[in-house]
Amino acid sequence: MISAQIDERPWDQKLFNGGTRAAIEQIKANHEEGYKYTCQLDVVECYSSFNVEKVAALLFLPEEVADNVLSGRNYAIELSPTILGEDASVQPTGIRNIEDAKEKARRGLSTGSKVSPLVADVMLTQVHIALMDCGDIKVASFADNFIVQAAERAMLRNLVRSLCDALHTHPAGPLRTHKVEKMQMPFDSFEVLGYRLEPDGIRLSVSLLDQNAEAARVLRALSYRALR
């Protein structure tokens, strides 16, 4: 039932439409078409922010499916105190003790479920649809990461505002993004989805971030040894 909605999602959602590389290629193409003002936003605690009952209603799923497949509320969770650190009363995530940690783990869509990425992607279609009336803009997304691009700085600011509003008013939300640290100007290099994108004339050159490049090198070496 959930998979049947895949074809109805915008092609700009890349998690199940080509993956990370497809998202990067779309960002490059948008930049080369003149959409050179760029901003990245990601949803804070995406899975746990969804209201499971509202998700089930939007997907026309029965209550037992919501409880047993989408939600983690019935999970038996055991956490070691070491997970919370030495001082469990002062945690940046807002977790004060083990019971709070368990409650947080059970909230929203199940983090460990294989269906959660698909459900979240379908739910975020609502955001893409809401942005279709924002004018001459481009939006690419990968999971809970949104990369928005515009030809003008003012248009980008309006687009970011509209995206945040669409997330906040989501019918299965509310959702919110991390604070926007910077909007990339036409000649700024930026990092996204494990890659560095560097303006080179009218084009963007793409390279893996150093840590990912090293991981890829090690993987290639191990694969070579295994094939020898």
PyMOL commands that set and color helices and strands:
alter all, ss='L'
color gray80, all
select helices_A, chain A and resi 3-8+19-32+46-49+52-58+63-70+81-84+98-106+116-123+125-133+153-168+210-227
alter helices_A, ss='H'
color red, helices_A
select strands_A, chain A and resi 37-42+137-142+145-150+190-192+195-200+203-208
alter strands_A, ss='S'
color yellow, strands_A
deselect
rebuild
show_as cartoon
